[in-house]
Amino acid sequence: MGAFALAPAALLLQLRDRLPADLPQAHPVRGPQIGLVMLRGRAGGGGAPFNLGEASVCRATVRLGSGEVGHAMILGRDAEKTRLAAHLDALWQHPDWRERIESEIVEPALAADAADAARRSAETEATRVDFFTVVRGEDQA
């Protein structure tokens, strides 16, 4: 589920379109529904919790004809991506589709996320500034 949530919608669609056209159909159980979740934080990482704010989320649940139920909750308001992620989650649970979804959707989505994280890290590293102080004569003991 995490790989589907992290992947951009365009990438998920592109990867899904590589799968055969005879995918089992997903029937909606719930949603997609758009709502809000409260984001909580802690002062200093370990202090008292406080409400930081709210974030939009979209959730959906689907069921395959064979009974597998897929769920998705995506940050943002993209109902189509949420429906697709729930469908892929249900397919991943089906024994006949698990390996294929894992190798053709999950692994490329995680690899794309890792490449994006590496790119962002390199961009951030390029802006690093090292500060140092020069000892002045009157500061010496």
Backbone hydrogen bonds, N-H to C=O, Kabsch-Sander energy under -0.5 kcal/mol:
donor,donor_aa,acceptor,acceptor_aa,energy
5,A,1,M,-2.1
6,L,2,G,-2.4
7,A,3,A,-1.6
12,L,8,P,-2.2
13,L,9,A,-2.5
14,Q,10,A,-2.3
15,L,11,L,-2.8
16,R,12,L,-2.7
17,D,13,L,-2.3
18,R,14,Q,-0.5
18,R,15,L,-0.9
19,L,16,R,-1.6
23,L,20,P,-0.6
27,H,63,R,-2.9
29,V,61,T,-3.0
30,R,61,T,-2.0
33,Q,59,R,-2.7
35,G,57,V,-2.7
37,V,55,A,-2.1
39,L,53,G,-3.9
41,G,50,F,-2.7
43,A,48,A,-1.2
45,G,42,R,-2.0
46,G,43,A,-0.9
47,G,43,A,-1.9
50,F,41,G,-2.3
52,L,39,L,-2.7
52,L,50,F,-0.7
53,G,39,L,-1.3
55,A,37,V,-2.2
57,V,35,G,-2.4
58,C,74,I,-2.4
59,R,33,Q,-2.4
60,A,72,A,-2.1
61,T,30,R,-2.6
62,V,70,G,-2.4
63,R,27,H,-2.4
64,L,68,E,-2.8
65,G,25,Q,-0.8
67,G,64,L,-1.8
70,G,62,V,-2.5
72,A,60,A,-1.9
74,I,58,C,-3.0
76,G,56,S,-2.9
79,A,77,R,-1.2
82,T,78,D,-1.9
83,R,79,A,-2.4
84,L,80,E,-2.5
85,A,81,K,-2.7
86,A,82,T,-2.2
87,H,83,R,-2.2
88,L,84,L,-2.6
89,D,85,A,-2.2
90,A,86,A,-2.2
91,L,87,H,-2.4
92,W,88,L,-2.4
93,Q,89,D,-1.2
94,H,90,A,-0.7
94,H,91,L,-1.0
97,W,94,H,-1.4
98,R,94,H,-1.8
101,I,97,W,-2.8
102,E,98,R,-2.7
103,S,99,E,-2.6
104,E,100,R,-2.7
105,I,101,I,-1.9
106,V,101,I,-2.4
107,E,102,E,-2.5
109,A,105,I,-2.1
110,L,106,V,-2.7
111,A,107,E,-2.4
112,A,108,P,-2.4
113,D,109,A,-2.0
114,A,110,L,-2.4
115,A,111,A,-2.4
116,D,112,A,-2.2
117,A,113,D,-2.4
118,A,114,A,-2.4
119,R,115,A,-2.2
120,R,116,D,-2.5
121,S,117,A,-2.3
122,A,118,A,-2.4
123,E,119,R,-2.3
124,T,120,R,-2.4
125,E,121,S,-2.8
126,A,122,A,-1.8
127,T,124,T,-1.4
128,R,125,E,-1.6
131,F,129,V,-0.6
135,V,133,T,-0.5
139,D,136,R,-1.3
140,Q,137,G,-1.1
